Amino acid sequence: MDKGIILKVENLSVRLEGELILDNLSFEVKEGDVLTVLGPNGAGKTVLLKALMGILPLKGTIEWQTGVKIGYVPQRLPFIKDTPMDVGEFFGLSGAAASAAEIIKVLRSVGLQGDMLKKKIGELSSGQFQRVLIGWALVSGPQVLLFDEPTTGIDVGGQESVYDLLEKLNKERNLTILLVTHDLSIVYKLATLCLCLNKKMLCYSSPKELNPENLAQLYGGEVKFFQHSHN
């Protein structure tokens, strides 16, 4: 694999229960890239992340940089919030064997205080819980983070703070990020690459190359899309 390439996917297809979910995808991601995966519901976005983690049967090849560590933040974990565990106990499930001091350092890096360790998971707001999940994914020291709709169920202010956090982590740690999202407005803020997916790959380009025509093809109708300017 070429130097600087952290992920190379060639001719990836996934079939589940006889249905073709992903059809012949090929793309690559460089170290420090932020790849946003766009597409309608049922397009195969979550399946793509699971295939990249090696937990689904597939055809084709997925090649990660040798020795790379991957962190994963799922779309939602509703059952976790009903369990009587605190944040410290939740981090104990990560398998990273991190000390309390290391966990506190990670929590602070995602904008949470150390006293959060003793709080019950069920007492956290949606935004706090999402930050805990991001910290949980970071505690093992990954070079790549996979995010599946990281702001689902969070209010608009909380969504902006989570995206600001991802931008900060990308810049400070040179983290490579693969982000599934429906939020078109965030593409220009974060993405270096966009993958338009509806079972097949409809586009693979820089955000500036996205246009109303390929978005309409992706979502099946007219899409209003505005480029946001950021300092």
C-alpha positions in Angstrom: 0.0 0.0 0.0 1.3 3.5 -0.9 2.8 5.6 1.9 0.3 7.8 3.6 -2.7 5.6 2.7 -4.4 4.3 5.8 -7.3 2.5 4.1 -7.7 1.0 0.7 -10.9 -0.6 -0.4 -11.2 -2.5 -3.7 -14.4 -4.1 -5.2 -16.2 -4.3 -1.9 -19.6 -6.0 -2.0 -21.7 -7.2 1.0 -24.7 -9.4 0.7 -26.9 -10.0 3.8 -29.7 -12.6 3.8 -29.6 -12.8 0.0 -29.9 -9.0 -0.5 -27.0 -7.0 -2.1 -26.3 -4.2 0.4 -23.1 -2.8 -1.0 -22.1 -3.3 -4.6 -18.5 -3.0 -5.9 -17.1 -0.1 -3.9 -13.5 1.1 -4.4 -11.9 4.0 -2.6 -9.0 5.0 -0.4 -8.4 7.2 2.6 -5.1 9.0 3.6 -3.8 9.6 7.1 -5.6 12.7 8.6 -8.5 12.6 6.0 -12.0 13.2 7.1 -14.3 11.1 4.9 -18.0 11.8 5.1 -20.3 9.1 3.9 -23.6 10.5 2.6 -26.7 8.7 1.5 -30.4 8.0 2.3 -31.7 5.6 4.8 -31.1 2.0 3.8 -28.1 3.0 1.5 -25.7 0.7 3.3 -23.8 3.3 5.3 -23.7 1.5 8.6 -23.1 -1.8 6.8 -20.0 -0.1 5.3 -18.6 0.8 8.7 -19.2 -2.7 10.0 -17.5 -4.2 6.9 -14.5 -2.0 7.5 -14.3 -3.3 11.0 -14.3 -6.9 9.7 -17.5 -8.0 11.4 -19.5 -8.8 8.3 -19.0 -11.3 5.5 -17.8 -9.6 2.3 -16.3 -9.9 -1.2 -13.4 -7.8 -2.3 -10.6 -6.5 -0.3 -10.2 -4.1 2.7 -6.6 -3.2 3.5 -5.8 -1.1 6.5 -2.3 0.3 7.2 -0.3 -2.3 9.2 -0.8 -2.0 12.9 -3.5 0.7 12.7 -5.8 1.0 15.7 -9.5 1.8 15.0 -12.1 3.3 17.4 -15.8 3.1 16.7 -18.6 5.3 17.9 -22.0 3.7 17.2 -25.2 5.5 16.2 -26.9 4.8 19.5 -26.7 2.6 22.5 -30.1 3.0 24.1 -29.9 0.0 26.4 -26.7 1.3 28.0 -28.5 4.3 29.5 -30.9 1.9 31.4 -28.0 0.0 33.1 -27.0 1.0 36.7 -23.4 1.7 35.9 -21.3 4.9 36.2 -19.0 6.4 33.6 -15.9 4.8 35.2 -17.4 1.4 35.0 -18.5 1.9 31.4 -14.9 2.7 30.5 -13.9 -0.5 32.2 -15.8 -2.3 29.4 -13.4 -0.8 26.7 -10.8 -3.4 27.3 -8.1 -0.7 27.1 -6.8 -1.3 30.7 -6.6 2.5 31.2 -6.0 3.9 34.6 -8.4 6.4 36.2 -5.9 9.2 35.5 -5.8 8.2 31.8 -9.6 8.1 31.6 -9.9 11.6 33.2 -7.3 12.9 30.7 -9.4 11.5 27.9 -12.6 12.9 29.3 -11.1 16.3 29.6 -9.9 16.1 26.0 -13.6 15.7 24.9 -14.8 18.6 27.1 -15.9 16.7 30.3 -14.6 17.1 33.8 -13.0 14.3 35.8 -15.9 14.1 38.3 -17.9 12.7 35.4 -16.4 9.2 36.3 -18.8 8.8 39.2 -22.0 9.9 37.3 -24.5 7.3 36.3 -24.8 6.7 32.6 -28.6 7.3 32.9 -28.1 10.7 34.4 -26.2 12.1 31.4 -27.7 14.4 28.7 -27.6 13.1 25.1 -24.7 15.5 24.4 -22.7 14.4 27.5 -23.3 10.7 26.6 -22.1 11.2 23.0 -18.9 12.8 24.4 -18.4 9.8 26.7 -18.8 7.5 23.7 -16.2 9.5 21.8 -13.9 9.4 24.9 -14.5 5.6 25.2 -13.4 5.2 21.6 -10.3 7.3 22.1 -9.0 5.6 25.3 -7.2 2.9 23.4 -5.2 5.5 21.4 -6.6 4.9 17.9 -5.4 6.5 14.7 -8.8 6.1 13.0 -12.3 6.9 14.4 -15.4 5.6 12.7 -18.6 7.5 13.5 -22.1 6.4 12.7 -24.5 9.5 12.8 -22.7 10.9 15.9 -25.3 13.6 16.6 -28.5 11.5 16.5 -30.9 12.6 19.2 -28.9 15.6 20.2 -30.2 19.2 20.0 -28.8 21.7 17.5 -26.4 23.3 20.0 -25.1 19.9 21.1 -24.7 18.9 17.5 -22.5 21.9 16.8 -20.3 21.2 19.9 -19.8 17.5 18.9 -18.8 18.5 15.4 -16.4 21.2 16.8 -14.9 18.4 19.0 -14.4 16.2 16.0 -12.7 19.0 14.1 -10.4 19.7 17.1 -9.5 16.0 17.5 -8.7 15.7 13.7 -6.4 18.7 13.9 -4.7 18.1 17.3 -4.2 14.3 16.9 -4.1 14.0 13.1 -7.0 11.5 13.5 -8.4 10.0 10.4 -12.2 10.2 10.6 -14.8 8.3 8.7 -18.2 9.9 9.4 -21.6 8.7 8.4 -24.0 11.7 8.5 -27.2 13.1 7.0 -26.1 16.6 7.9 -25.1 18.2 4.5 -24.3 21.5 6.2 -21.4 20.0 8.1 -19.6 18.6 5.0 -17.8 21.8 4.2 -16.8 22.3 7.8 -15.2 18.9 8.3 -14.8 16.8 5.2 -11.8 16.4 3.0 -13.5 13.7 1.0 -17.2 12.7 0.4 -18.5 9.3 -0.5 -22.0 9.3 -1.9 -23.5 5.9 -1.3 -26.8 4.2 -2.2 -25.7 0.6 -2.3 -23.4 1.7 -5.2 -20.9 4.5 -5.0 -22.5 7.5 -6.7 -19.7 9.9 -6.1 -16.3 10.0 -4.4 -14.8 13.5 -4.4 -13.8 16.6 -2.5 -16.7 18.6 -0.9 -16.3 21.4 -3.4 -17.1 18.9 -6.2 -20.5 18.1 -4.7 -23.4 19.7 -6.6 -27.2 19.8 -6.6 -27.3 17.3 -9.5 -25.4 14.4 -7.8 -27.1 15.1 -4.5 -30.5 14.9 -6.2 -29.4 11.6 -7.8 -28.3 10.4 -4.3 -31.4 11.4 -2.4 -34.0 11.0 -5.2 -35.1 14.6 -5.5 -34.2 18.2 -5.3 -31.9 18.9 -2.4 -31.2 22.4 -1.1 -27.5 22.6 -0.3 -25.6 25.6 0.8 -21.9 26.0 1.4 -21.2 27.4 4.8 -18.2 29.6 5.3 -16.0 29.0 8.4 -13.1 30.9 9.7 
